[in-house]
């Protein structure tokens, strides 16, 4: 799809063929069109709607795009035509405002905590916490990208427990 399409019109034309999840995505995009047209991010969109990233990709395909990147590119190009330069600048400036970024981060943290609380099995969590508290030695393993997080967890646990060991390389096992 090389020509710029009005995604709102595509949604209207394809509405009857969309699945219920795709309709939810479509409604969200229509309700937040100005922000979405500039800042579409499949991951955050999926989190906001509590759907998979694959659902976002299938939605883009249902509208006739090759994927989320093509949809994103089209939305940005459409925003250049549809929004005035001052509107686009205002959206960008507002999105990079440090105070706004702080609140966006807090909102994401709150959503993540709420999702964790909703999906965690409390009895399993308590059993794990009990097992950790009774252990003589606590091993925290984090390889590659997870190494820094495992080190941080090890450090925090070492403030409470005597023998906490962080394993961050495969050759340490």
N, C-alpha and C positions, 0 to 999 in steps of 0.2 A: 504494500500500500504506500505508494510514493507521494500521492497528492494529499494535502492536508484535509482532514475530515473533522467535522464538528461531532465530537464524541457524544454530545447530548442528543444530536439527531440520530446517530447510529444506535444509541440505546433505545430511542423511541421506535425506530424501525425494526429492531431485533427483539423488542420486549417480549413478545409472545413466545419466542423460541428460547428465552433464557431460563435456566433452572432457578429454583428458589434462592439458592446461595448467590447465583449471579445477579439476581434481582436485588438482593441485599447490597451487593457490591455496587451495582448501578445506582441505587438510591443514595448510597453514601457519597458516591462521586458527584451526583447531581446536587446534593445538599451542600457539598464542600467544593464546588467546582473551581472557584478562584484559587484556593490553596492547592488543590489536587493538580490543577493544570500547570502549576509551576514546580511543585515539590512532590510529585508522585514517587513513593517509595514502597515497593511491593511488600517488604518486610513489615514496615509500620502499618501499612494498610491492612495486611493480614492480621496483625496483632489487634488493631483497633476493632476489627470486625469478628475476631475470634474464628478465622478461617485459615486454611493452609495457603502457603505461597502458591502451591499448584492451582488452587481455586482461582487465584488472581490471574495466573497465566491462562487458565481455561477461559476466564472471562474475556481477557484480551483476544484470545483466539475466536471466541464466539462473536466478537465485534468485527472480525476480519483482519486482525493484526497478527503478525508472526509470533508475537510474544509481548511481554511486559515492556521490554526496551523499545519496541516499535510503538506501542501505545504511548509510552512516556515521551518519546521523540515527537510524536504527532501532537500530544497535548501541549508541549512546550512551543512548538511551531504555531499551533492554533492560538495560544495565549499571546504570541507576538502580534497576531492580527486582531484578535478579539479585545485585548486589554490595551489601554494606552500605556506609553512608556512610564508615565508617572505612577500608574496603578501597579505595574510590574515592579518598579523600583521600591514602592512603598511596601509591597508584600515581601520583597527580599530583605529590605532594611529591617522590617519588623521581625522576620524570622531569624535574623542574625543578632538581634538585640540581646545583649548579655543577660539581662534580667529575664527576658522571655525564654532564652535558652535554659536558664536555671529552672524555670517553672516547667518547661517541656521535659527536662530531665527528671524532675520530681514526679510529674504525671506519669512518665514511663515507669519509674521505680514503683509507684503506687499500683499501676496496672499489673506489673510483674509480680508484686507481692500478693495482690488480690487473686491473680491466676494461680499462684503457688498455693495459697490457702485453700482455694476451691478444689484443686486437683490432688492435694496431698492426703494420704491416708494417715490420720492422726495416730492410730494405734501403731502403725509401722514406724512412724517418726519417733514415737516415745520408746519403742523397743530399740531402735538404733541409738538414740540418745543414752539409754540405759547401758547398752553394750559399750559405747565409747567411754562412759564414765567409770565402768568397771575394768577397763583394759589396763594392763600394766604398761604397755607401750602402744602408742597410737601412730600408725603409719599413714601419711597423706601422700598419695601418688598423683602427680600431674606432669604429663609429658608434653613437649611442644608448646602450643599456645596456652595450654592450661597450667604450665609451670608456675607462672607468676601468681595465679589465683591459688594454687595449692600451697605455695610458699606463704601467702598471706593467711590462709586458713591455719597452716601449721603455726605461724607466729601467734595468732590469736588464741589457738588452743594451748600453746605453751605458757600463756599467761595464767591458765587455769590448771593444767596438768603438768606433771613432772617430766615425763618422757614422751615427747612428740618428735617424730622424725619426718622430714620432708624428702621425698624422692622425686627429683625433677629431671633425671636422665635415665635412660634405659640401662646404662652400664652400672647404675647404683643398685639395681635390683639383685 
